[in-house]
Amino acid sequence: MLNIIHNRINSNMTIGIGAYENADKIEDVANNINFCNVEVFYNSTKIISSLKKGSIDAIVRGTLPSSDFLKEVKNKFNVDKIYRIGLLGTYDKRYFFFAPLGIDEGEDLKEKEMFIEYAKDLLKQFKVEPKISVLSGGRSKDMGRSKLVDKSIIEAEALAKKYGVKHAQILIENAIIDSNFILAPDGISGNLIYRTLIHLGGGSSHGALYYPLAINNTIIVDTSRAAPKEEYISSIALANAIKN
């Protein structure tokens, strides 16, 4: 997936990146990017206004505070709900898109349906055939052990039937073998999977795209404020490639 992204980069684009905490780290990233233009912004209002005006082509949040940034995005673009789809990598460099990432995302069947719709759009942008796996809180034969587990299995099977995707049950280790998008049972488990992979398992994160904004080619990529420089660099590449 990273090769596809790098092959789509447009060197004439300008990507804005936010700096608040550790501004020197962001400035160093911007100064060392050689595949496109990068402009550093120090507050959410200015970077989002610049995107709206068209003076920059896309945004990477960088280290701007998430609450202020999200509020500004929702107000400026008149959206109530943001769906983030992240690009992750395992320690052995298997790359896949993943959601939900936030603890308050993917709370019901409708939101999970939206994630699948947006993931299909994202993969289509890269001319990649969607290979989607939906996770649940247990194996299918675990039905009846827990109401919460039952709900996740029922919803996963409903998604598999509606979209023709794979219900990988709780077996994420199998889902990663042949999937380019994996949907966790809910935002809490998704956030835990993300943290375990990135902070304990030697994996990597390469930014998370904001939907539904990306449907209209408004490209905003989220990052962790505590991310290493490599994540900001690959997030700039992702923003450039999806905009191109």
C-alpha positions in Angstrom: 0.0 0.0 0.0 2.8 2.4 0.8 4.3 1.9 -2.7 0.9 2.8 -4.3 0.8 5.9 -2.2 4.3 7.0 -3.1 3.6 6.4 -6.8 0.7 8.8 -6.7 2.5 11.8 -5.0 2.2 15.1 -6.8 5.3 17.2 -6.1 3.4 20.4 -7.0 0.9 20.1 -4.1 1.1 22.0 -0.8 0.2 20.1 2.3 -0.5 22.1 5.5 0.5 20.5 8.8 -0.4 21.7 12.3 2.1 22.5 15.1 1.3 23.1 18.7 3.1 20.8 21.1 6.6 19.9 20.0 6.5 22.5 17.2 10.2 22.1 16.5 9.5 18.4 15.6 6.9 19.4 13.1 9.1 22.2 11.7 11.9 19.7 11.2 9.6 17.3 9.4 8.4 20.1 7.1 11.9 21.3 6.3 13.0 17.8 5.4 10.2 16.8 3.1 11.4 16.6 -0.5 8.5 15.1 -2.3 6.0 18.1 -2.1 5.6 21.5 -0.5 4.7 21.7 3.2 3.5 24.7 5.1 3.4 24.7 8.9 0.4 26.3 10.7 0.2 27.0 14.4 -3.5 27.1 15.1 -6.6 25.2 13.9 -8.5 28.2 12.6 -5.8 29.3 10.2 -5.0 25.9 8.7 -8.6 25.0 8.1 -9.4 28.4 6.7 -6.4 28.0 4.3 -7.8 24.7 3.1 -11.3 26.2 2.6 -9.8 29.1 0.6 -7.7 26.7 -1.5 -4.3 28.1 -0.6 -3.2 24.6 0.5 -4.3 21.3 -1.0 -4.8 19.1 2.1 -4.2 19.0 5.8 -2.3 16.9 8.3 -3.4 17.7 11.9 0.1 17.2 13.3 0.2 18.2 17.0 -2.7 20.6 17.0 -5.1 19.8 20.0 -7.7 17.3 18.7 -10.8 18.9 20.5 -10.2 22.3 19.0 -9.3 21.0 15.6 -12.4 18.7 15.4 -14.7 21.5 16.5 -13.2 23.8 13.8 -13.5 21.1 11.1 -17.2 20.4 12.0 -18.1 24.1 12.1 -16.2 25.1 8.9 -17.4 22.2 6.8 -20.9 21.8 8.5 -20.6 18.1 9.4 -21.9 16.5 12.6 -19.9 13.2 12.6 -16.4 12.4 11.5 -15.4 8.9 10.5 -11.7 8.2 10.6 -10.1 5.4 8.6 -6.4 4.8 9.5 -3.6 3.2 7.6 -1.7 0.8 9.9 1.2 -1.5 9.4 2.3 -4.6 11.3 5.8 -5.3 12.5 6.4 -7.4 9.4 5.2 -4.6 7.1 1.7 -5.8 6.3 -0.3 -2.6 5.6 -4.1 -2.3 5.9 -6.8 0.3 6.5 -8.6 0.1 9.8 -11.5 1.5 11.7 -13.0 2.6 14.1 -10.1 4.4 15.9 -12.0 6.6 18.4 -13.7 5.2 21.4 -17.0 6.9 20.4 -16.9 5.6 16.8 -18.7 2.6 15.3 -21.3 2.5 18.1 -24.1 0.9 16.1 -24.8 -0.9 12.9 -25.5 2.2 10.9 -22.1 3.7 11.7 -20.4 0.4 10.8 -22.2 0.5 7.4 -20.9 4.0 6.8 -17.3 2.8 7.6 -17.6 0.1 5.0 -19.0 2.5 2.4 -16.2 4.9 3.1 -13.6 2.2 3.0 -14.8 1.1 -0.4 -14.5 4.6 -1.6 -11.0 5.0 -0.2 -9.7 1.8 -1.8 -11.4 2.7 -5.1 -9.4 6.0 -5.0 -6.2 3.9 -5.0 -7.6 1.5 -7.7 -7.4 -1.3 -5.2 -10.0 -4.1 -5.0 -11.7 -3.9 -1.6 -11.0 -7.0 0.6 -12.9 -6.3 3.7 -13.1 -8.2 7.0 -15.5 -7.4 9.8 -14.5 -8.5 13.3 -16.9 -9.5 16.1 -16.6 -10.1 19.8 -16.3 -13.9 19.5 -16.6 -16.9 17.2 -20.1 -17.6 15.7 -20.4 -20.6 18.0 -20.1 -18.3 21.0 -23.6 -17.0 20.5 -25.5 -17.1 23.8 -22.5 -16.5 26.0 -23.0 -12.8 26.3 -25.5 -10.2 25.1 -22.7 -7.9 24.1 -20.9 -10.6 22.2 -24.2 -11.7 20.6 -24.9 -8.2 19.4 -21.4 -7.9 17.8 -21.8 -11.2 16.0 -25.3 -10.4 14.7 -24.1 -7.1 13.4 -21.0 -8.5 11.8 -23.0 -11.2 10.0 -25.5 -8.6 8.9 -22.7 -6.6 7.4 -21.2 -9.6 5.7 -24.5 -10.5 4.1 -25.3 -6.9 3.0 -21.9 -6.1 1.5 -20.5 -9.5 0.6 -17.6 -9.0 3.0 -15.9 -11.5 5.3 -17.0 -12.0 8.9 -13.6 -12.9 10.4 -15.2 -13.4 13.8 -12.7 -12.5 16.6 -9.8 -13.9 14.6 -7.9 -10.7 13.6 -4.8 -12.8 13.0 -6.7 -14.5 10.1 -8.3 -11.2 8.9 -4.9 -9.6 8.3 -3.8 -12.3 5.9 -6.0 -11.3 3.0 -7.7 -8.0 4.0 -6.9 -4.4 3.1 -9.6 -3.0 5.4 -10.5 -4.4 8.8 -13.5 -3.2 10.8 -13.3 -3.7 14.6 -16.5 -4.5 16.6 -16.6 -1.0 18.1 -14.5 2.1 18.9 -13.3 0.8 22.3 -11.9 -2.4 20.8 -10.7 -0.6 17.8 -8.7 1.9 19.9 -7.2 -0.9 22.0 -6.2 -2.8 18.8 -4.6 0.4 17.5 -2.7 1.0 20.8 -1.6 -2.6 21.1 -0.3 -2.7 17.6 1.5 0.6 17.6 2.7 0.9 21.2 3.3 -2.7 22.1 3.5 -4.7 18.9 6.1 -2.8 16.9 3.6 -1.7 14.3 3.3 1.6 12.5 0.6 4.3 11.9 0.5 6.4 8.7 -2.4 8.7 9.4 -6.2 8.5 9.4 -8.4 10.1 6.7 -11.5 12.1 7.6 -14.8 11.0 6.1 -17.3 12.1 4.8 -15.1 15.1 3.9 -12.9 12.9 1.6 -16.0 12.0 -0.5 -15.9 15.6 -1.8 -12.1 15.6 -2.1 -11.6 17.7 1.1 -8.6 15.9 2.5 -7.8 16.0 6.2 -5.5 13.4 7.7 -5.4 12.9 11.5 -2.3 11.9 13.4 -1.3 11.3 17.0 0.3 14.3 18.9 2.9 11.9 20.3 3.7 10.3 16.9 7.3 9.8 15.7 8.5 11.9 12.7 8.0 9.0 10.4 4.2 9.0 11.0 4.0 12.7 10.0 6.0 12.1 6.9 3.8 9.2 5.8 0.7 11.1 6.7 1.8 14.0 4.4 2.3 11.4 1.7 -1.1 9.9 2.3 -2.8 13.3 2.1 -1.0 14.1 -1.1 -1.7 10.8 -2.8 -5.5 10.7 -2.0 -5.8 14.4 -3.1 -4.0 13.7 -6.4 
